[in-house]
């Protein structure tokens, strides 16, 4: 991804603009504006000064439509830097019931939009054939789409009524089987009670993308505004430069309980400011 053009001054809504382009682009995940639609994410990203968007492909038809996304990107002047493939339970029928077709179409969407990352989850346990050929299939897609990186995301075990089970095959931690590229999700680290810095160390040069959100470590996926949980969000961001990280950071926070659009927008502004502050800070982590 080429670095974004410099900005100066303040945005239309009065939030500080980014005077010089950061080395690591900070994207806004369209999931962060839910329950507002995909189109609202473009508007908020533009007004707040994000460097681009991560498009979460879900049941909103606009999120699946490359022509509509191009119109929005051109209208708001906001590029799409990454695409999150439809891997959630609620998106198992988006585009196709075939998980390989969903990944292929995610890659087409990314390629058409100039995005370089496709975020993908490990297979669910019931997707046995898909899981069996997952690593090899990702390599084949990588050859078909050489400008797109398929970054496998760390997940977490699910806890219900005091019992824990893992709904992914071969597990929730993609570093154990090993893949070429990873997305590190800090909220998922909290939910799995995993040390995010240690996981980044294990991902090594394969760390291609970061989902920035916080959590309390209470065993559930919270996607809090960074700084409102107990995860090492600041330390991880500050360590990226020393890690030689050349990817992007996508703010993925839950604002569905925001009492107003202004509150949602404030949360997203705070998240962006947090990311930029700590991406620019010197690292205290040995990477």
SULHU-V360822 format. One record per residue. RES is the residue in three letters. PHI is phi in radians with two decimals (* if undefined). OMEGA is omega in degrees with one decimal (999 if undefined). BURIAL is 1 if it has 24 or more other ideal C-beta (glycine too) atoms within 12 Angstrom, else 0. Layout:
BEGIN
RES/PHI/OMEGA/BURIAL
RES/PHI/OMEGA/BURIAL
END
This chain:
BEGIN
UNK/*/175.2/1
UNK/-1.21/178.9/0
UNK/-1.12/-178.4/0
UNK/-1.22/178.2/1
UNK/-1.16/179.8/0
UNK/-1.07/174.3/0
UNK/-2.13/177.3/1
UNK/-2.52/175.7/0
UNK/1.34/-179.3/0
UNK/-2.19/177.8/0
UNK/-1.36/-177.4/1
UNK/-1.06/-178.9/0
UNK/-1.61/174.6/0
UNK/1.57/177.3/0
UNK/-1.42/-178.4/1
UNK/-1.05/173.8/0
UNK/-1.43/178.6/1
UNK/-1.66/-170.2/1
UNK/-1.22/175.8/0
UNK/-2.16/-176.5/0
UNK/-1.18/176.4/0
UNK/-1.26/179.7/1
UNK/-1.19/178.8/0
UNK/-1.76/178.9/1
UNK/-1.16/175.9/1
UNK/-1.86/-176.7/1
UNK/-1.79/173.2/1
UNK/-1.86/174.3/1
UNK/-1.24/178.3/1
UNK/-1.11/176.9/1
UNK/-1.17/-177.1/1
UNK/-1.28/178.7/1
UNK/-1.80/179.9/1
UNK/-0.98/17.1/1
UNK/-1.59/173.2/0
UNK/-1.24/-174.6/1
UNK/-1.37/179.7/0
UNK/-0.95/-177.7/1
UNK/-1.04/-179.7/1
UNK/-1.13/179.6/1
UNK/-1.15/176.9/1
UNK/-1.07/-179.5/1
UNK/-1.07/-177.6/1
UNK/-1.22/178.7/1
UNK/-1.06/179.9/1
UNK/-1.17/-175.3/1
UNK/-1.24/-177.5/1
UNK/-1.58/178.0/1
UNK/1.60/173.6/1
UNK/-1.13/-179.8/1
UNK/-1.41/-179.7/1
UNK/2.93/-176.9/1
UNK/-2.22/160.2/1
UNK/-1.85/179.9/1
UNK/-1.56/171.9/1
UNK/-1.47/179.3/1
UNK/-1.37/-179.5/1
UNK/-2.56/-172.4/1
UNK/-1.32/174.0/0
UNK/-1.12/-176.3/1
UNK/-0.98/-179.4/0
UNK/-1.09/-178.7/1
UNK/-1.17/-177.9/1
UNK/-1.77/-167.3/1
UNK/-1.95/-176.0/0
UNK/-1.10/-179.7/1
UNK/-1.14/178.9/0
UNK/-1.12/179.9/1
UNK/-1.16/177.5/1
UNK/-1.14/177.9/0
UNK/-1.07/180.0/0
UNK/-1.13/-179.8/1
UNK/-1.08/179.2/1
UNK/-1.20/-177.1/0
UNK/-1.11/-176.0/0
UNK/-1.65/-178.0/1
UNK/1.18/-177.7/0
UNK/-2.09/-179.9/1
UNK/-1.43/173.2/1
UNK/-1.74/-177.5/1
UNK/-1.73/-179.7/1
UNK/-2.67/179.4/1
UNK/-2.22/175.0/1
UNK/-1.70/-179.3/1
UNK/-1.07/180.0/1
UNK/-1.31/-176.3/1
UNK/-1.96/-178.1/1
UNK/-1.36/176.8/1
UNK/-1.02/-176.5/0
UNK/-1.35/-178.5/0
UNK/-2.02/-176.5/1
UNK/-1.21/177.6/1
UNK/-2.01/175.8/0
UNK/-1.21/-178.9/1
UNK/1.24/-174.9/1
UNK/-2.93/172.5/0
UNK/-1.45/-179.8/0
UNK/-1.50/-177.2/0
UNK/-1.08/177.7/1
UNK/-1.20/176.8/1
UNK/-1.17/176.9/0
UNK/-1.12/178.3/1
UNK/-1.18/179.4/1
UNK/-1.07/-179.5/1
UNK/-1.22/173.2/1
UNK/-1.10/178.8/1
UNK/-1.16/176.5/1
UNK/-1.06/179.4/1
UNK/-1.03/179.6/1
UNK/-1.07/-178.3/1
UNK/-1.06/-178.9/1
UNK/-1.15/-177.0/0
UNK/-1.61/-178.0/1
UNK/1.38/177.1/1
UNK/-1.43/-174.4/1
UNK/-1.90/-178.3/1
UNK/-2.15/165.4/1
UNK/-2.02/177.7/1
UNK/-1.47/-178.5/1
UNK/-2.38/176.6/1
UNK/-1.55/170.2/1
UNK/-1.06/179.2/1
UNK/-1.09/171.5/1
UNK/-1.27/-175.4/1
UNK/-1.08/-178.4/0
UNK/-1.42/179.4/0
UNK/-1.60/-169.2/1
UNK/-1.13/-179.8/0
UNK/-1.16/177.4/0
UNK/-1.07/-179.2/1
UNK/-1.14/-176.8/1
UNK/-1.07/-177.9/0
UNK/-1.92/-171.2/0
UNK/-1.10/-177.0/1
UNK/-1.08/-179.7/1
UNK/-1.15/179.1/0
UNK/-1.14/176.7/1
UNK/-1.11/178.3/1
UNK/-1.12/178.5/0
UNK/-1.12/178.5/0
UNK/-1.11/178.0/1
UNK/-1.09/176.8/1
UNK/-1.27/179.0/0
UNK/-1.25/-179.2/0
UNK/-2.18/-172.3/1
UNK/-1.17/-179.9/0
UNK/-1.62/-177.6/0
UNK/-2.06/175.3/1
UNK/-1.82/177.1/1
UNK/-1.61/-173.1/1
UNK/-1.84/-174.7/1
UNK/-1.37/-172.4/1
UNK/-1.65/172.0/1
UNK/-1.21/-179.0/1
UNK/-2.00/-175.6/1
UNK/-2.90/174.0/1
UNK/-1.26/-179.6/1
UNK/-1.80/-179.5/0
UNK/-2.02/-179.6/0
UNK/-2.31/176.8/0
UNK/0.92/176.2/0
UNK/1.42/179.2/0
UNK/-1.92/-177.3/0
UNK/-2.10/172.7/0
UNK/-2.49/-178.0/0
UNK/-1.91/-176.5/0
UNK/-1.53/-176.1/1
UNK/-2.12/-179.7/1
UNK/-2.18/4.8/1
UNK/-1.45/177.8/1
UNK/3.02/-177.3/1
UNK/-1.51/-177.8/1
UNK/-1.74/-175.6/1
UNK/-1.25/-179.8/1
UNK/-1.31/-178.8/1
UNK/-1.25/172.8/0
UNK/-1.29/178.2/0
UNK/1.57/176.2/0
UNK/-2.40/-178.0/1
UNK/-1.28/-175.0/1
UNK/-2.54/-175.1/1
UNK/-2.35/163.7/1
UNK/-1.91/177.4/1
UNK/-1.68/179.4/1
UNK/-1.87/-175.4/1
UNK/-1.25/176.1/1
UNK/-1.13/177.9/1
UNK/-1.20/174.5/1
UNK/-1.07/177.7/1
UNK/-1.09/-177.5/1
UNK/-1.15/179.4/1
UNK/-1.62/-178.4/1
UNK/0.97/-178.9/1
UNK/-1.96/175.8/1
UNK/-1.27/-175.8/0
UNK/-1.13/179.8/1
UNK/-1.16/178.6/1
UNK/-1.12/178.8/1
UNK/-1.17/176.3/1
UNK/-1.07/177.1/1
UNK/-1.06/-179.4/0
UNK/-1.18/176.9/1
UNK/-1.12/175.0/1
UNK/0.99/-178.4/0
UNK/-1.18/178.1/0
UNK/-1.36/178.9/1
UNK/-1.18/-173.6/1
UNK/-1.96/-171.0/1
UNK/-2.77/179.4/1
UNK/-2.23/169.0/1
UNK/-1.71/-176.3/1
UNK/-1.63/174.6/1
UNK/-2.84/-174.7/1
UNK/-2.03/177.9/1
UNK/-2.82/-176.6/1
UNK/-1.74/-177.2/0
UNK/1.35/-178.7/1
UNK/-1.52/175.5/0
UNK/1.51/176.4/0
UNK/-2.38/-177.3/0
UNK/-1.50/-170.7/1
UNK/-1.91/-178.2/1
UNK/0.89/177.6/1
UNK/-1.34/171.2/1
UNK/-1.00/-178.1/1
UNK/-1.00/-175.9/1
UNK/1.72/-179.4/1
UNK/-1.79/174.5/0
UNK/-2.15/-178.4/1
UNK/-2.12/179.9/0
UNK/-1.44/-177.9/1
UNK/-1.40/-177.4/1
UNK/-1.06/-178.4/1
UNK/-1.09/-178.0/1
UNK/-1.12/-179.5/1
UNK/-1.13/179.4/1
UNK/-1.08/-178.6/1
UNK/-1.13/-178.4/1
UNK/-1.46/-172.4/1
UNK/-1.10/-179.0/1
UNK/-1.08/-179.4/0
UNK/-1.21/176.3/0
UNK/-1.43/-176.2/1
UNK/1.28/-176.7/0
UNK/-1.16/-179.4/1
UNK/-2.09/-177.1/0
UNK/-1.65/-177.6/1
UNK/-2.32/176.8/1
UNK/-2.03/178.2/1
UNK/-1.94/175.3/1
UNK/-1.28/-179.6/1
UNK/-2.22/-177.6/1
UNK/-2.14/-179.9/1
UNK/-1.59/177.7/1
UNK/-2.11/-174.9/1
UNK/-1.12/179.8/0
UNK/-1.68/177.4/0
UNK/-1.05/-174.9/0
UNK/-1.36/178.3/0
UNK/-2.79/177.4/0
UNK/-1.14/179.1/0
UNK/-1.10/178.1/0
UNK/-1.15/177.2/0
UNK/-1.03/-178.0/1
UNK/-1.11/177.5/1
UNK/-1.08/178.3/1
UNK/-1.06/-179.5/1
UNK/-1.26/175.7/1
UNK/-1.17/178.1/1
UNK/-1.09/179.8/1
UNK/-1.11/178.5/1
UNK/-1.13/179.5/1
UNK/-1.08/178.0/1
UNK/-1.06/-178.0/1
UNK/-1.05/-176.5/1
UNK/-1.19/178.8/1
UNK/-1.05/-172.9/0
UNK/-1.49/171.6/1
UNK/-1.15/-179.6/1
UNK/-1.52/-175.5/0
UNK/-1.42/174.6/0
UNK/-1.17/-176.1/0
UNK/-1.42/170.9/1
UNK/-1.93/-178.6/0
UNK/-1.82/174.9/1
UNK/-1.37/-177.8/0
UNK/-1.81/999/1
END
